Amino acid sequence: MNNEKAISMPVKEIAHMKVILATWYSFLRERMDELSKEDFTRYLKTPVIYDLENDQIELLFTGTEDLLQKFKDHVFKT
């Protein structure tokens, strides 16, 4: 747990938040063989923060640096 990191993803619309959270869940499910049951459960707990200043929601994803990088690559495929 000591090598865990966090990334924040801003979201303007609730519909977008649902899609991103579903993508995170699907991404984690695809990597069940790489994660312990405890890690999978812990990583699913995604804090949602409302940023009043910018009128947007921020999703806070946690995991290892490698896992989060793979997720960013998965979401922002080029």
Summary of the structure (lengths in Angstrom):
residues: 78
radius of gyration: 12.7
end to end distance: 30.3
largest distance: 40.3
contacts: 182
relative contact order: 0.26
helix: 46%
strand: 27%
